[in-house]
Amino acid sequence: MSEPWPTQVAVIGGGQTGLSVGYFLRRRKIDFMIFDGETAAGGAWKHAWPSLRLFSPASYSSIPGWPMPAGDGQDHPSRDAVVAYLRAYEVRYQLPVCRPCPVQSLAVEHDRFHVRTDRGTWTARAVIMATGTWGQPHVPDYPGRDRFGGTQVHSAHYAGPDAYRGKRVIVVGGGNSGAQIMAELSEVATATWVTPEPPQFLPDNVDGRALFDRATARWRAQQAGEPVPPAPSLGDIVMVPSVKAARERGALTARRPFVAIEKDGVTWPDGSFERADAILWCTGFRPATQLLEPLGVVLTDGRVRVDEGQAADLPGLWLAGYGDWTGPASATLMGITRYARATVDAVAGYLAAS
């Protein structure tokens, strides 16, 4: 058996967060390797539905060092524009990526992490987890879900409206993914939108820039030790063109949740029944931290106790880009920069001291 290949830092995940921390590691001249289970650059964006639009313009959708090009002339970049940007970014900064190279296990021995893949094993003095959430789509445990005879698809695997043309579809979820998917399905299918609460639509002249600015205010308050304002709601729906058009058609009326799923439809709280051929779950994600479970640091909700991104219970481990618990707006393209920089600064200090 060959000896493990050494590196100073293993970055697990090659999406927007992995590339962002790679940018700062490169600037620090720290030896590192990014491990990505995907077959090509682009991270989770490659799996988003084709018509997806970002909440913000390109100028508010960039990772560190290089602004996203304005692209296709639309106010809000498309999925394909994001994928193209991330692919070009990786080449521009010559980031070392092992791909496809899914990490099979992660262990700690003698103050070194052992990163095992099907291409061999690496040792590292520090690990930055950047696996995000796409690999852990969440579907609520509705009564009768397992007996539904139609199609059930999470938004993570929704590939567009063609498969649902002429069918009866229930779209579950009141956030931006639910609104965008409902908007396009309402044009080709008999679609019913189900949301836990009445959907919250942002004014037409407000987009993800406002959410990012609110997240920035939270970060600044944290840094200053001041009272932290309430978190911005990522459930607030940005009125991208497709959603505006659906509103004009009167297609965005939402019902409160059904109480049970039957073999061929759902039962509403008043006892009425609605037939359905498919249910689309736009119900969010959980942290993709399964790799860390053998290390005993993962809580029941998939999170890890962190102090400014560093795992509280395992020296040498950092997590970045998972959402508010690893930093306000850290799961967004624009928001990851400050946390990627801070993470690499902390890792550099750890390496110098160990």
C-alpha positions in Angstrom: 0.0 0.0 0.0 1.4 3.4 -0.9 2.0 6.1 1.7 -0.6 8.8 2.1 0.0 12.0 0.2 0.6 14.9 2.5 -0.9 18.4 2.3 -1.3 21.1 4.8 -5.1 21.7 4.3 -7.8 19.5 2.9 -10.8 21.4 1.5 -13.7 19.1 1.2 -16.2 20.4 -1.4 -15.5 22.2 -4.7 -18.4 24.5 -5.0 -18.6 28.2 -4.3 -17.3 27.9 -0.7 -14.4 25.5 -1.6 -13.2 27.8 -4.4 -13.5 30.8 -2.2 -11.3 29.4 0.6 -9.0 28.1 -2.1 -8.5 31.6 -3.4 -7.4 32.8 0.1 -5.3 29.7 0.7 -3.5 30.4 -2.6 -2.9 34.0 -1.6 -1.4 32.8 1.7 0.8 30.3 -0.2 -0.5 27.5 2.0 -0.3 24.0 0.4 -3.9 22.6 -0.1 -6.0 20.3 -2.1 -9.7 20.6 -2.9 -11.7 17.4 -3.0 -14.8 17.5 -5.1 -17.2 14.6 -5.7 -18.6 16.2 -8.8 -17.5 15.3 -12.4 -17.1 19.0 -13.4 -16.8 22.4 -11.7 -19.9 24.3 -10.7 -20.9 22.7 -7.4 -24.5 22.3 -6.6 -25.5 24.9 -9.2 -25.1 22.2 -11.9 -28.1 20.4 -10.4 -30.4 23.4 -10.1 -33.4 23.5 -12.4 -32.6 25.1 -15.9 -34.8 28.2 -15.5 -33.5 29.2 -12.0 -32.5 32.8 -11.6 -30.4 34.3 -8.8 -32.0 36.7 -6.3 -29.4 39.4 -7.1 -27.6 41.0 -10.1 -24.1 39.7 -11.1 -22.4 42.5 -9.1 -23.9 41.1 -5.9 -23.2 37.4 -6.9 -19.4 37.2 -7.0 -16.9 35.2 -5.0 -13.6 36.7 -4.0 -11.2 38.3 -6.4 -13.1 38.3 -9.6 -16.6 39.8 -10.3 -19.1 37.7 -12.0 -19.5 38.9 -15.6 -22.8 40.6 -16.4 -23.6 37.6 -18.7 -26.9 37.1 -20.5 -28.2 40.6 -20.2 -30.8 39.7 -17.5 -31.0 41.5 -14.2 -30.6 38.2 -12.3 -28.0 35.7 -13.7 -29.2 32.3 -14.7 -28.1 28.9 -13.4 -25.9 28.4 -16.5 -24.2 31.8 -16.0 -23.2 30.8 -12.4 -21.9 27.5 -13.5 -19.8 29.1 -16.3 -18.5 31.7 -13.8 -17.4 29.1 -11.3 -15.7 26.9 -13.9 -13.8 29.9 -15.3 -12.9 31.0 -11.8 -11.3 27.7 -11.0 -9.2 27.9 -14.1 -8.4 31.6 -13.6 -6.8 31.0 -10.2 -5.4 27.5 -11.0 -6.9 26.0 -7.9 -5.8 22.4 -7.2 -8.9 20.2 -7.4 -9.1 16.4 -7.3 -12.2 15.6 -9.3 -14.2 13.4 -9.4 -12.8 12.6 -6.0 -15.5 12.0 -3.4 -14.2 11.6 0.1 -15.1 8.2 1.4 -14.0 8.7 5.0 -12.3 11.2 7.3 -10.3 10.1 10.4 -7.9 11.7 12.9 -4.7 9.9 13.8 -1.7 11.5 15.7 -2.9 15.0 15.1 -3.3 14.5 11.4 -6.5 14.1 9.4 -6.6 11.1 7.0 -8.7 11.9 3.9 -9.6 8.7 2.1 -10.8 8.7 -1.5 -11.0 6.2 -4.3 -7.9 7.8 -5.7 -5.8 7.4 -2.6 -5.5 8.8 0.9 -4.2 12.2 1.8 -3.0 13.5 5.2 -3.7 17.0 6.3 -3.0 19.2 9.3 -6.3 21.0 8.9 -9.6 20.4 7.2 -12.1 22.9 5.9 -15.5 21.4 5.3 -17.3 23.1 2.4 -19.9 20.5 1.4 -22.9 22.8 1.7 -26.4 21.4 1.9 -27.4 20.2 -1.6 -26.5 16.6 -0.7 -29.0 16.6 2.1 -32.4 17.6 0.7 -35.1 17.7 3.4 -38.6 16.3 2.9 -41.0 16.6 5.9 -42.5 13.5 7.3 -46.1 13.9 6.2 -48.6 11.2 7.2 -49.0 8.9 4.2 -46.0 10.1 2.3 -44.7 6.6 1.7 -48.0 5.4 0.2 -48.3 8.1 -2.5 -48.4 6.3 -5.9 -47.4 9.3 -8.0 -44.0 11.1 -8.5 -42.3 12.8 -5.6 -39.3 15.0 -6.4 -37.3 17.4 -4.2 -36.4 20.8 -5.8 -32.7 19.5 -5.7 -33.6 17.1 -8.4 -36.3 19.1 -10.3 -35.2 19.2 -14.0 -37.9 21.5 -15.4 -41.6 21.5 -16.3 -41.7 19.2 -19.3 -42.2 16.0 -17.3 -45.3 17.6 -15.6 -47.0 18.9 -18.7 -50.8 18.3 -18.4 -50.5 16.7 -15.0 -51.9 17.6 -11.6 -49.0 18.8 -9.4 -48.7 20.0 -5.8 -45.8 22.3 -5.1 -44.9 22.4 -1.4 -42.7 25.2 0.0 -43.1 29.0 0.4 -39.6 30.2 -0.4 -37.9 31.3 -3.6 -37.5 27.8 -5.0 -41.2 27.1 -4.4 -42.3 30.4 -6.0 -40.0 30.0 -9.1 -41.0 26.4 -9.7 -44.7 27.1 -9.1 -44.5 30.0 -11.6 -43.3 27.8 -14.4 -45.4 24.8 -13.6 -48.5 26.9 -13.5 -48.1 27.4 -17.3 -48.1 23.7 -18.2 -49.9 21.9 -15.4 -52.8 22.1 -13.0 -50.6 23.2 -10.1 -51.5 23.9 -6.4 -49.1 25.8 -4.2 -48.9 24.8 -0.6 -47.1 27.0 2.0 -47.0 26.8 5.8 -47.8 30.5 6.0 -49.0 33.0 3.5 -46.0 33.6 1.2 -44.1 36.8 1.8 -43.3 38.7 -1.4 -40.7 41.4 -1.5 -41.5 44.7 -3.3 -40.8 44.6 -7.0 -37.8 47.0 -6.6 -36.1 44.9 -3.9 -34.0 41.9 -4.5 -31.3 39.8 -2.8 -29.1 42.9 -2.3 -31.4 43.9 0.6 -31.1 40.5 2.2 -27.3 40.6 1.9 -27.2 44.2 3.4 -29.2 42.9 6.4 -26.9 40.0 6.8 -23.9 42.4 6.6 -25.4 44.4 9.4 -25.7 41.3 11.5 -22.0 40.4 10.9 -20.9 43.9 11.8 -22.9 43.8 15.0 -21.3 40.4 15.9 -17.8 41.7 15.2 -18.5 44.8 17.4 -20.1 42.9 20.2 -23.3 44.8 19.8 -26.9 43.5 19.8 -27.4 41.4 16.6 -30.4 42.4 14.5 -32.9 39.7 13.5 -31.8 37.4 10.7 -33.2 38.2 7.3 -35.7 35.7 6.1 -34.5 33.8 3.0 -38.2 32.8 2.7 -39.0 36.3 1.5 -39.7 35.9 -2.2 -37.7 38.0 -4.7 -39.9 39.1 -7.6 -37.7 37.8 -10.5 -39.4 38.1 -13.9 -41.0 34.7 -14.0 -42.5 35.2 -10.5 -43.8 38.6 -11.5 -45.4 37.1 -14.6 -47.1 34.4 -12.6 -48.4 37.0 -10.2 -50.0 38.8 -13.1 -51.7 35.6 -14.2 -53.1 35.1 -10.7 -51.1 31.9 -10.4 -49.5 32.5 -7.0 -52.4 31.8 -4.6 -51.2 29.5 -1.9 -53.1 27.1 0.3 -52.1 26.0 3.8 -50.7 22.5 4.2 -52.7 19.3 3.6 -53.1 16.9 6.6 -52.4 13.6 4.9 -51.1 12.1 1.7 -53.2 9.4 0.0 -52.2 7.0 -2.8 -53.5 9.3 -5.5 -53.7 12.7 -3.8 -53.9 14.7 -0.6 -56.5 15.4 2.0 -57.1 19.0 3.2 -57.9 20.1 6.8 -61.6 20.5 5.9 -61.8 16.8 4.8 -61.8 17.5 1.1 -59.6 15.5 -1.3 -57.5 16.6 -4.2 -56.1 14.2 -6.8 -52.4 14.6 -7.7 -50.0 13.0 -10.1 -46.9 14.5 -8.5 -45.7 16.3 -5.4 -42.7 18.7 -5.6 -41.0 19.3 -2.3 -39.4 22.8 -2.2 -38.7 22.3 1.5 -35.1 23.1 2.0 -31.9 21.3 3.0 -29.9 20.1 5.9 -26.1 20.4 6.3 -24.2 17.7 4.3 -22.0 16.7 7.3 -22.4 12.9 7.2 -18.7 12.6 6.7 -18.1 14.0 10.2 -20.4 11.7 12.0 -17.7 9.1 12.9 -15.8 11.9 14.5 -18.5 12.5 17.1 -19.0 16.2 16.4 -22.3 16.2 14.5 -25.5 17.2 16.4 -28.9 15.7 15.7 -29.8 18.4 13.2 -26.6 17.9 11.2 -24.9 20.9 12.5 -21.6 21.1 14.3 -20.8 23.3 17.3 -18.6 26.1 16.0 -16.8 29.1 17.3 -16.4 31.5 14.4 -16.4 28.6 12.0 -13.9 26.4 13.9 -15.3 23.2 15.3 -15.6 23.5 19.1 -14.9 19.9 19.7 -12.2 19.0 17.2 -9.0 21.1 16.7 -8.0 21.6 13.1 -11.5 21.4 11.7 -13.4 24.3 10.2 -16.8 24.5 8.5 -17.8 27.3 6.1 -20.7 28.1 3.9 -23.6 26.2 5.6 -25.8 29.1 6.4 -26.4 31.4 9.3 -24.9 29.1 11.9 -21.5 29.4 10.2 -22.1 33.1 9.5 -24.9 35.4 8.2 -25.3 34.9 4.4 -22.4 32.5 4.4 -24.3 30.1 2.0 -24.6 32.8 -0.7 -22.1 33.7 -3.5 -21.6 37.2 -2.3 -21.7 36.4 1.4 -19.0 33.7 1.5 -16.1 36.0 0.9 -15.7 37.4 4.5 -16.0 33.9 6.0 -13.6 32.3 3.6 -11.0 35.0 4.4 -11.6 34.7 8.1 -11.4 30.9 7.9 -8.1 30.9 6.1 -6.7 33.5 8.5 -7.6 31.2 11.4 -6.2 28.1 9.7 -3.0 30.0 9.0 -2.7 30.8 12.7 -3.4 27.2 13.6 -0.7 25.9 11.3 1.8 28.4 12.6 1.1 27.4 16.2 1.0 23.6 15.8 
